[in-house]
Amino acid sequence: MKNNTTFRGGAILARAFKEKGVDHVFTLAGGFCNPALEGFMDCQMPVINTPHEQIAGHLADGHTRITRKPTVCLVGPEGFANAVPAMLEAGGERSPVIFVTGSSTLKRQGAGGFKEIDDVAIAAPLVKYSVQITDGDRISEFVDRAWIAATTGYPGPVHISLPVDIMFSSFDETVGLKERPFNRKEADQPRAWPNPESLAKVHALLKSAERPIIIGGHGIWWSKSENILKDTALRLRIPVFNVPYHQKLLGEECEAYMGLADFHQYHPSKQAIQEADLVLMIGGRLDNQMNFGNPPFFPEEQKLVCINGSHEELEYNRASDYSLLSDPGAFLQSLSSIDLNWSNWFSLQQARREAWVTHWEEHISKETLSNAKIHPLQLSLDVQSILDDEDWLIFDGGNTHFWSEIAVNMAGWRGKKLGGIMHPGNYSLLGVGVSFAISAKALNPSKNVVLISGDGAFLSGGLSVEAAFQENLPITVVIDNNGGLDCISQQQERLFANGKHFATDFRDIPFHTMFEGLGGYGELVTSREEILPALKRAMESGKTACINVKCRGVISPIVAATSDKRDKASIE
């Protein structure tokens, strides 16, 4: 690769990422990417080879969500097409993954080059920034541009396409570094600071409110402001709700945390949101999950204020009564000047959460006594009961996801702490669970990481478990096995005129023996009393393990409410 002071373009790319502080690359090694892989090897950059490019993307996404630092997914031209779903998932959760494509030759572009694909155009709607490097002298510059786009303002994934002829060409080792910025290491991220006059108006609205709530969104997580959110909410006694489909901003055991801002998965949120006279939505978007800011989700007579750290977010939030451009942490810090609290209103939300949890505990107790097959809510509660405070829980699937959301709120109210929770994001993309579990284990090697996955979700992305074996990252996968795409079946039964479901059933798949065949541990569980002993044996095995649990299909509240007797075909 090296000849005096020259390096191949791929090595220049690797060195640029090394200078930024990237600490992991995920790939499916291919010939178009070999110069970059050699460069990463020379830079002593850990590169994880995966069995599929989509898995590489999800692993990079999981790593990025946990560390809140960009990670690289490197793929070839045809692999780019496989990585597109990972771009979608990362974009929905604002995860600043840097996707890099080793693409077809530049000098004969448009003439039908080997594996030629317009990757820049395909990626553009899914990422914040998509660019092809057409001059090897500018490789470092475009890495810098992509990094800034990924990490500032409204964070999110980006895409760089490096043609194979530039990838293999040689360049001086200082190419592109003789103009500003001379230092291209990771820099402090610029953050929006609130206009004092605008901030004063929001403070005035809060001081005059009798029933304020906070709905926390992605922006709080990516600005690393969750601790100040907790401190502020506890001091002011303002109840906090979390937007659906994201890493939790507060632990479910936190006194200020009430649940998801979702009327079906956490019914008391409907009372709180519709009775509130002021909603402070911090770092979130008024999208479909928030009914685009409209009644009846947000009543017309209440004040809806959106606080966002970027103009891109504010563009989504035009429906708000008042908008404030501010880093979430800066806004929350500004509330330290307010010497008020809303204890009675706060206590009412706690009482409602207590009643909601008690209702579900009584319901699942009766369900468990009267049915032989395991209820998915009971499965999730039992799994959590064996986890320690710093262990991680991942869940993936349709109803499996929805029931687990209810379960973590219930267990949290009873004081259950977890090291972290991850699950599919805004697009409900199934098959991410195994990759996210591997990411959590890689960053928390001494902790237990358990994934509860629907059988359909596992079939969508289960091949990624090979990375757990290859990298010696033992995770425990609990399959909620109900024999089909149950979430879809239940919608069909309410939609189709004949009340039946179609094309959603699976055969009886022996998931546990699949793991045994790969060198892991497996058990089949058919009754509730077998769950905890099986889980204990799996986690103590030291191997990547599967507990294949025969569950019954139970429609979750969100699917039941929104499918509505054949009136709706989807869950939106």
C-alpha positions as CSV (number, residue, x, y, z in Angstrom):
1,M,0.0,0.0,0.0
2,K,2.7,2.5,1.1
3,N,5.3,3.8,-1.3
4,N,7.5,6.5,0.3
5,T,4.9,9.0,1.4
6,T,1.9,7.9,-0.7
7,F,-1.2,6.1,0.4
8,R,-4.2,4.6,-1.5
9,G,-7.4,6.5,-1.4
10,G,-9.0,3.9,0.8
11,A,-6.2,4.4,3.3
12,I,-6.6,8.2,3.2
13,L,-10.3,7.6,4.0
14,A,-9.4,5.3,7.0
15,R,-6.9,7.8,8.3
16,A,-9.5,10.6,8.1
17,F,-11.9,8.5,10.3
18,K,-9.2,7.6,12.7
19,E,-8.4,11.3,13.1
20,K,-12.1,12.0,13.9
21,G,-11.9,9.4,16.7
22,V,-14.0,6.6,15.1
23,D,-13.4,3.5,17.2
24,H,-15.4,0.8,15.3
25,V,-16.2,-0.1,11.7
26,F,-18.8,-2.6,10.7
27,T,-18.7,-4.3,7.2
28,L,-19.1,-7.3,5.0
29,A,-15.7,-7.3,3.4
30,G,-15.7,-6.9,-0.4
31,G,-13.1,-6.2,-3.1
32,F,-14.3,-2.6,-3.8
33,C,-13.5,-1.8,-0.1
34,N,-10.1,-3.6,0.3
35,P,-7.9,-0.4,0.3
36,A,-10.1,1.1,3.0
37,L,-9.9,-2.2,5.0
38,E,-6.1,-2.3,4.7
39,G,-6.1,1.3,5.9
40,F,-8.2,0.5,8.9
41,M,-6.0,-2.5,9.6
42,D,-2.9,-0.2,9.5
43,C,-4.7,2.3,11.8
44,Q,-5.4,-0.5,14.2
45,M,-9.1,0.2,13.9
46,P,-11.4,-2.6,15.1
47,V,-13.4,-3.8,12.1
48,I,-16.3,-6.2,12.6
49,N,-17.1,-8.5,9.7
50,T,-20.7,-9.4,9.5
51,P,-22.8,-12.0,7.5
52,H,-24.9,-9.3,5.7
53,E,-24.6,-5.6,5.0
54,Q,-28.0,-4.8,6.7
55,I,-26.6,-6.4,9.8
56,A,-23.4,-4.3,9.5
57,G,-25.7,-1.2,9.3
58,H,-27.8,-2.2,12.3
59,L,-24.7,-3.0,14.4
60,A,-23.2,0.4,13.6
61,D,-26.6,2.0,14.5
62,G,-26.8,0.1,17.8
63,H,-23.2,1.1,18.7
64,T,-23.9,4.7,17.8
65,R,-27.2,4.9,19.8
66,I,-25.5,3.7,22.9
67,T,-22.2,5.7,22.6
68,R,-23.9,8.7,21.0
69,K,-20.8,8.9,18.7
70,P,-20.6,8.2,15.0
71,T,-19.7,4.7,13.8
72,V,-18.9,3.6,10.3
73,C,-20.7,1.1,8.1
74,L,-18.5,0.2,5.1
75,V,-20.1,-1.7,2.2
76,G,-19.6,-2.4,-1.5
77,P,-21.9,-1.3,-4.4
78,E,-24.3,-4.3,-4.2
79,G,-24.0,-4.3,-0.5
80,F,-25.2,-0.7,-0.4
81,A,-28.6,-2.0,-1.6
82,N,-28.6,-4.4,1.4
83,A,-27.7,-1.6,3.8
84,V,-30.6,0.6,2.8
85,P,-33.0,-0.7,5.5
86,A,-30.4,0.1,8.1
87,M,-30.2,3.7,6.8
88,L,-34.0,3.9,7.2
89,E,-33.9,2.7,10.8
90,A,-31.0,5.0,11.7
91,G,-32.7,8.0,10.1
92,G,-35.9,7.4,12.0
93,E,-34.0,7.5,15.3
94,R,-31.6,10.3,14.3
95,S,-28.6,8.0,14.7
96,P,-25.4,9.6,13.2
97,V,-24.1,6.5,11.4
98,I,-21.7,7.2,8.6
99,F,-22.4,4.8,5.7
100,V,-19.5,4.5,3.2
101,T,-19.9,2.8,-0.2
102,G,-17.0,1.6,-2.3
103,S,-18.7,2.4,-5.6
104,S,-18.2,1.8,-9.3
105,T,-15.4,3.5,-11.3
106,L,-15.7,7.2,-11.7
107,K,-13.9,7.6,-15.0
108,R,-16.6,5.6,-16.9
109,Q,-19.6,6.7,-14.8
110,G,-22.9,6.2,-16.7
111,A,-21.4,3.7,-19.1
112,G,-22.5,0.6,-17.3
113,G,-19.5,0.0,-15.0
114,F,-19.1,-3.1,-12.9
115,K,-21.7,-3.0,-10.1
116,E,-22.7,0.6,-11.1
117,I,-25.5,2.0,-9.0
118,D,-26.6,5.6,-8.2
119,D,-26.0,5.1,-4.5
120,V,-25.9,8.9,-3.8
121,A,-29.4,9.4,-5.2
122,I,-30.9,6.4,-3.5
123,A,-29.5,7.3,-0.1
124,A,-30.4,11.0,-0.3
125,P,-34.0,10.7,0.9
126,L,-32.9,8.5,3.9
127,V,-29.9,10.5,5.2
128,K,-29.0,14.0,6.1
129,Y,-26.1,14.2,3.6
130,S,-25.2,12.0,0.6
131,V,-22.2,12.7,-1.6
132,Q,-19.8,11.1,-4.1
133,I,-16.2,12.0,-3.8
134,T,-14.9,12.8,-7.3
135,D,-11.4,14.1,-6.4
136,G,-9.1,12.1,-4.2
137,D,-7.5,15.3,-3.0
138,R,-10.7,16.0,-1.1
139,I,-11.3,12.7,0.7
140,S,-10.5,14.2,4.1
141,E,-12.6,17.3,3.4
142,F,-15.7,15.2,2.7
143,V,-15.2,13.1,5.7
144,D,-15.1,16.3,7.7
145,R,-18.3,17.6,5.9
146,A,-20.1,14.3,6.5
147,W,-19.1,14.3,10.2
148,I,-20.4,17.8,10.7
149,A,-23.7,17.0,9.0
150,A,-24.2,13.8,11.0
151,T,-23.5,15.4,14.4
152,T,-24.8,19.0,14.4
153,G,-28.3,20.4,14.5
154,Y,-30.7,17.6,13.8
155,P,-28.4,14.6,14.0
156,G,-28.7,11.7,11.6
157,P,-27.0,9.2,9.3
158,V,-24.9,10.4,6.3
159,H,-23.5,8.6,3.2
160,I,-20.2,8.9,1.4
161,S,-19.6,7.2,-2.0
162,L,-15.9,6.6,-2.9
163,P,-15.4,5.3,-6.4
164,V,-13.2,2.3,-6.8
165,D,-10.6,4.0,-9.0
166,I,-10.1,6.7,-6.4
167,M,-10.2,4.0,-3.7
168,F,-7.2,2.3,-5.3
169,S,-5.3,5.4,-6.6
170,S,-2.3,6.7,-4.6
171,F,-2.0,10.1,-3.0
172,D,0.5,12.0,-0.9
173,E,-0.1,11.3,2.8
174,T,-0.8,15.0,3.5
175,V,-3.3,15.4,0.6
176,G,-6.0,17.8,1.3
177,L,-4.6,18.9,4.7
178,K,-2.8,22.0,3.6
179,E,-5.8,24.3,4.0
180,R,-8.2,25.0,6.8
181,P,-9.3,23.3,9.0
182,F,-5.8,22.0,9.7
183,N,-7.0,20.1,12.7
184,R,-9.8,17.7,11.7
185,K,-10.2,15.9,15.0
186,E,-13.6,15.6,16.5
187,A,-14.6,19.0,17.8
188,D,-17.2,20.3,20.2
189,Q,-20.6,20.3,18.6
190,P,-22.2,23.7,18.1
191,R,-25.4,24.0,20.1
192,A,-28.3,26.5,19.7
193,W,-28.6,28.9,22.7
194,P,-32.0,30.4,23.3
195,N,-32.9,34.0,22.5
196,P,-33.4,35.6,25.9
197,E,-36.7,37.3,24.9
198,S,-38.1,34.1,23.4
199,L,-37.0,32.1,26.4
200,A,-38.7,34.6,28.8
201,K,-42.0,34.0,27.0
202,V,-41.8,30.2,27.5
203,H,-40.8,30.8,31.2
204,A,-43.9,33.0,31.6
205,L,-46.1,30.3,30.1
206,L,-44.7,27.8,32.5
207,K,-45.1,30.1,35.6
208,S,-48.8,30.7,34.7
209,A,-49.5,27.0,34.1
210,E,-51.5,24.9,36.5
211,R,-51.0,21.5,34.9
212,P,-47.8,21.4,32.8
213,I,-46.2,18.2,31.4
214,I,-43.0,17.4,29.5
215,I,-42.9,15.2,26.5
216,G,-39.3,14.2,25.9
217,G,-38.0,13.3,22.4
218,H,-34.9,12.2,20.6
219,G,-33.2,15.6,21.0
220,I,-32.8,15.1,24.7
221,W,-30.9,11.9,24.2
222,W,-28.6,13.1,21.5
223,S,-27.8,16.3,23.4
224,K,-26.9,14.1,26.4
225,S,-29.4,16.0,28.5
226,E,-31.3,13.1,30.2
227,N,-29.8,13.7,33.6
228,I,-30.7,17.4,33.7
229,L,-34.2,16.4,32.5
230,K,-34.5,14.1,35.5
231,D,-33.2,16.7,38.0
232,T,-35.5,19.4,36.6
233,A,-38.6,17.3,36.5
234,L,-38.1,16.1,40.1
235,R,-37.4,19.5,41.4
236,L,-40.3,21.2,39.7
237,R,-42.6,18.1,40.1
238,I,-43.5,18.1,36.4
239,P,-44.5,14.7,35.0
240,V,-42.4,13.4,32.1
241,F,-43.7,11.3,29.2
242,N,-41.4,9.7,26.5
243,V,-42.1,9.8,22.8
244,P,-42.8,6.2,21.5
245,Y,-40.1,4.2,19.8
246,H,-36.9,5.4,21.2
247,Q,-34.3,4.7,23.8
248,K,-35.7,5.7,27.2
249,L,-34.7,9.1,28.4
250,L,-35.4,8.3,32.0
251,G,-35.4,4.9,33.6
252,E,-38.9,3.5,34.2
253,E,-38.1,3.4,37.9
254,C,-37.6,7.2,37.9
255,E,-40.2,9.0,40.0
256,A,-40.7,11.6,37.4
257,Y,-41.2,9.2,34.5
258,M,-44.8,8.3,33.8
259,G,-44.7,6.3,30.6
260,L,-45.0,6.6,26.9
261,A,-47.0,9.5,25.3
262,D,-49.1,6.9,23.7
263,F,-52.8,6.5,24.5
264,H,-52.9,2.8,23.8
265,Q,-49.7,1.5,25.3
266,Y,-50.0,3.8,28.4
267,H,-53.6,4.8,28.8
268,P,-53.1,7.4,31.6
269,S,-51.1,9.5,29.2
270,K,-54.3,10.4,27.5
271,Q,-55.8,11.9,30.6
272,A,-52.6,13.8,31.4
273,I,-52.0,15.2,27.9
274,Q,-55.6,16.2,27.4
275,E,-56.0,17.7,30.9
276,A,-52.7,19.6,30.7
277,D,-52.9,23.3,30.1
278,L,-49.2,23.5,29.0
279,V,-47.2,20.9,27.0
280,L,-43.5,21.4,26.8
281,M,-42.4,19.1,24.0
282,I,-38.6,19.0,24.2
283,G,-36.5,17.6,21.4
284,G,-39.4,15.9,19.7
285,R,-41.4,16.2,16.5
286,L,-45.1,16.7,15.9
287,D,-45.3,13.7,13.6
288,N,-47.9,10.9,13.2
289,Q,-47.3,9.7,16.7
290,M,-48.3,13.1,18.0
291,N,-51.2,13.5,15.6
292,F,-49.2,16.2,13.9
293,G,-49.9,18.5,16.9
294,N,-53.7,18.5,16.3
295,P,-56.8,17.8,18.4
296,P,-58.0,15.6,19.9
297,F,-54.5,14.5,20.9
298,F,-53.6,18.0,21.9
299,P,-56.8,19.9,22.8
300,E,-57.3,23.3,21.1
301,E,-57.5,25.2,24.3
302,Q,-54.1,24.1,25.7
303,K,-50.7,25.7,25.0
304,L,-48.3,23.5,23.0
305,V,-44.7,24.7,23.1
306,C,-41.9,23.0,21.1
307,I,-38.3,23.4,22.2
308,N,-35.8,22.1,19.6
309,G,-32.1,22.3,19.0
310,S,-32.3,22.7,15.2
311,H,-34.3,24.5,12.6
312,E,-35.0,21.2,10.9
313,E,-37.0,20.1,13.9
314,L,-38.8,23.3,14.1
315,E,-39.9,23.0,10.5
316,Y,-41.7,19.8,11.6
317,N,-43.3,21.6,14.5
318,R,-45.2,24.4,12.7
319,A,-48.4,23.3,14.4
320,S,-47.1,24.4,17.8
321,D,-48.5,27.5,19.5
322,Y,-44.9,28.6,20.3
323,S,-41.5,27.4,19.2
324,L,-38.1,27.9,20.8
325,L,-34.8,27.2,19.1
326,S,-32.6,25.9,21.9
327,D,-30.4,23.0,22.8
328,P,-32.6,20.8,25.1
329,G,-30.0,20.9,27.8
330,A,-29.7,24.7,27.7
331,F,-33.4,25.1,28.0
332,L,-33.7,22.6,30.9
333,Q,-30.8,24.4,32.6
334,S,-32.7,27.7,32.3
335,L,-35.5,26.3,34.3
336,S,-33.3,26.4,37.4
337,S,-34.4,30.0,37.8
338,I,-38.0,28.9,38.4
339,D,-38.9,28.5,42.0
340,L,-42.3,26.7,41.7
341,N,-43.5,23.2,41.8
342,W,-46.6,21.3,40.7
343,S,-46.7,18.6,43.4
344,N,-50.5,18.0,43.4
345,W,-50.6,17.5,39.6
346,F,-47.5,15.4,39.8
347,S,-49.0,13.2,42.5
348,L,-52.1,12.7,40.5
349,Q,-50.1,11.3,37.6
350,Q,-48.3,9.0,40.0
351,A,-51.6,7.7,41.4
352,R,-52.8,7.1,37.9
353,R,-49.7,5.1,37.0
354,E,-50.1,3.1,40.2
355,A,-53.7,2.3,39.3
356,W,-52.7,1.4,35.8
357,V,-50.0,-1.0,37.0
358,T,-52.3,-2.6,39.5
359,H,-54.9,-3.2,36.8
360,W,-52.5,-4.9,34.6
361,E,-51.0,-7.0,37.4
362,E,-54.5,-8.2,38.3
363,H,-55.3,-8.9,34.6
364,I,-52.2,-10.9,33.9
365,S,-52.6,-12.8,37.1
366,K,-56.0,-14.0,36.0
367,E,-54.8,-14.6,32.5
368,T,-51.9,-16.8,33.7
369,L,-54.1,-18.9,35.9
370,S,-56.8,-19.5,33.3
371,N,-54.5,-20.4,30.3
372,A,-51.9,-23.0,29.8
373,K,-49.9,-21.2,27.1
374,I,-47.7,-18.3,28.2
375,H,-49.0,-14.7,27.8
376,P,-46.3,-12.4,26.1
377,L,-46.8,-9.8,28.8
378,Q,-46.0,-12.4,31.5
379,L,-43.0,-13.6,29.5
380,S,-41.5,-10.1,29.5
381,L,-42.2,-9.6,33.2
382,D,-40.6,-12.9,34.1
383,V,-37.5,-12.1,31.9
384,Q,-37.1,-8.7,33.7
385,S,-37.3,-10.4,37.1
386,I,-34.1,-12.3,36.6
387,L,-32.1,-9.3,35.3
388,D,-29.8,-7.2,37.5
389,D,-29.8,-3.4,37.7
390,E,-27.1,-3.0,35.0
391,D,-28.2,-5.7,32.7
392,W,-29.7,-4.8,29.3
393,L,-33.1,-5.7,27.8
394,I,-33.7,-5.6,24.1
395,F,-37.1,-6.3,22.4
396,D,-38.1,-6.7,18.8
397,G,-41.3,-7.5,17.0
398,G,-44.9,-6.4,16.7
399,N,-47.0,-7.4,19.6
400,T,-43.8,-8.6,21.3
401,H,-42.6,-5.0,21.3
402,F,-45.9,-3.6,22.4
403,W,-46.4,-6.0,25.3
404,S,-42.8,-5.4,26.4
405,E,-43.3,-1.7,26.5
406,I,-46.2,-2.3,29.0
407,A,-44.1,-4.7,31.0
408,V,-41.1,-2.4,31.4
409,N,-43.4,0.4,32.7
410,M,-45.0,-2.0,35.2
411,A,-41.7,-3.4,36.4
412,G,-40.2,0.1,36.6
413,W,-43.0,1.3,38.8
414,R,-42.2,-1.5,41.2
415,G,-38.6,-0.3,41.3
416,K,-37.0,-2.5,38.6
417,K,-33.8,-0.9,37.2
418,L,-32.1,-1.9,34.0
419,G,-28.8,-0.8,32.5
420,G,-30.5,0.0,29.2
421,I,-33.4,-0.8,26.9
422,M,-33.3,-0.8,23.1
423,H,-35.9,-1.7,20.4
424,P,-37.0,-0.9,16.9
425,G,-37.5,2.8,16.1
426,N,-39.9,5.0,14.3
427,Y,-40.3,2.8,11.3
428,S,-41.0,-0.4,13.4
429,L,-38.4,-2.2,11.3
430,L,-38.3,-5.8,12.4
431,G,-35.1,-7.8,12.7
432,V,-32.9,-5.2,14.5
433,G,-33.1,-6.9,17.9
434,V,-30.2,-9.3,17.6
435,S,-27.9,-6.6,16.2
436,F,-28.8,-4.2,19.0
437,A,-28.3,-6.9,21.6
438,I,-24.8,-7.6,20.2
439,S,-24.0,-3.9,20.3
440,A,-25.2,-3.7,23.9
441,K,-23.0,-6.7,24.8
442,A,-20.0,-5.3,23.0
443,L,-20.2,-2.1,25.1
444,N,-21.2,-3.9,28.3
445,P,-19.2,-7.2,28.2
446,S,-19.6,-8.1,31.8
447,K,-23.4,-7.6,31.9
448,N,-26.2,-9.9,30.8
449,V,-28.0,-8.8,27.6
450,V,-31.3,-10.5,26.9
451,L,-33.4,-10.0,23.7
452,I,-37.1,-10.8,23.7
453,S,-37.9,-11.3,20.0
454,G,-41.1,-12.3,18.2
455,D,-40.6,-15.3,15.9
456,G,-41.2,-13.2,12.8
457,A,-38.8,-10.5,13.9
458,F,-36.1,-13.1,14.5
459,L,-36.7,-14.6,11.1
460,S,-36.2,-11.1,9.6
461,G,-32.8,-10.5,11.2
462,G,-31.7,-13.7,13.1
463,L,-28.8,-14.4,10.8
464,S,-27.0,-11.6,12.6
465,V,-26.6,-13.9,15.6
466,E,-23.5,-15.3,13.8
467,A,-21.7,-12.0,14.7
468,A,-22.3,-12.8,18.4
469,F,-20.6,-16.2,18.0
470,Q,-17.8,-14.8,15.8
471,E,-17.0,-11.9,18.2
472,N,-17.5,-14.0,21.4
473,L,-20.3,-11.8,22.6
474,P,-22.7,-14.2,24.3
475,I,-26.3,-12.9,24.3
476,T,-29.5,-14.6,25.3
477,V,-32.3,-14.6,22.8
478,V,-35.8,-15.3,24.1
479,I,-38.2,-16.1,21.3
480,D,-41.9,-15.2,21.8
481,N,-43.0,-18.1,19.5
482,N,-46.6,-17.8,18.6
483,G,-46.3,-19.5,15.2
484,G,-46.7,-16.5,12.9
485,L,-46.9,-12.8,12.3
486,D,-49.5,-12.4,15.0
487,C,-49.7,-8.6,15.0
488,I,-50.6,-8.7,11.3
489,S,-52.9,-11.7,11.7
490,Q,-55.0,-9.8,14.3
491,Q,-55.3,-6.8,12.1
492,Q,-56.4,-9.0,9.2
493,E,-59.1,-10.7,11.3
494,R,-60.6,-7.3,12.1
495,L,-60.1,-6.0,8.5
496,F,-61.1,-8.9,6.3
497,A,-64.8,-9.5,5.7
498,N,-64.5,-13.2,6.5
499,G,-62.8,-12.5,9.9
500,K,-59.8,-14.8,9.0
501,H,-56.1,-14.2,8.6
502,F,-54.0,-15.1,5.5
503,A,-50.3,-15.6,4.6
504,T,-49.1,-14.9,8.2
505,D,-48.5,-18.4,9.7
506,F,-45.2,-20.2,10.2
507,R,-44.4,-23.8,10.7
508,D,-43.2,-25.0,14.1
509,I,-39.6,-23.7,13.9
510,P,-37.1,-25.2,16.3
511,F,-35.2,-22.0,17.0
512,H,-33.4,-23.4,20.0
513,T,-31.8,-26.2,18.0
514,M,-30.6,-23.6,15.4
515,F,-28.5,-22.1,18.2
516,E,-27.2,-25.5,19.3
517,G,-26.1,-26.2,15.7
518,L,-24.1,-22.9,15.6
519,G,-22.3,-23.9,18.9
520,G,-24.6,-22.2,21.3
521,Y,-27.1,-23.2,24.0
522,G,-30.8,-23.9,23.4
523,E,-33.9,-24.9,25.3
524,L,-37.6,-25.3,24.5
525,V,-40.0,-23.9,27.1
526,T,-43.7,-24.8,27.0
527,S,-44.9,-23.7,30.5
528,R,-44.4,-20.7,32.6
529,E,-42.6,-22.5,35.5
530,E,-39.9,-23.5,33.1
531,I,-39.0,-19.9,32.0
532,L,-36.8,-18.7,34.9
533,P,-34.8,-22.0,35.3
534,A,-34.2,-22.1,31.6
535,L,-33.1,-18.4,31.5
536,K,-30.7,-19.0,34.4
537,R,-29.1,-22.0,32.6
538,A,-28.8,-20.0,29.4
539,M,-27.1,-17.1,31.0
540,E,-24.8,-19.3,33.1
541,S,-23.8,-21.3,30.0
542,G,-21.5,-18.5,28.8
543,K,-22.7,-19.1,25.3
544,T,-25.0,-17.3,22.9
545,A,-28.3,-18.9,23.8
546,C,-31.9,-19.3,22.7
547,I,-34.9,-20.0,24.9
548,N,-37.7,-20.9,22.5
549,V,-40.9,-20.1,24.4
550,K,-44.2,-21.3,23.2
551,C,-46.5,-18.4,23.7
552,R,-50.1,-17.7,22.7
553,G,-51.0,-14.9,20.4
554,V,-52.6,-12.1,22.4
555,I,-53.6,-8.8,20.7
556,S,-51.9,-5.8,22.3
557,P,-53.9,-2.7,23.3
558,I,-52.4,-0.6,20.5
559,V,-53.3,-3.1,17.8
560,A,-56.8,-3.7,19.3
561,A,-57.6,0.0,19.5
562,T,-56.3,1.0,16.1
563,S,-57.5,-1.9,14.0
564,D,-61.0,-1.1,15.2
565,K,-63.3,-3.8,13.8
566,R,-62.1,-3.7,10.2
567,D,-62.3,0.1,9.9
568,K,-58.5,0.5,9.7
569,A,-55.9,-1.6,8.0
570,S,-52.9,-0.2,9.7
571,I,-51.9,0.8,13.2
572,E,-51.4,4.5,12.4
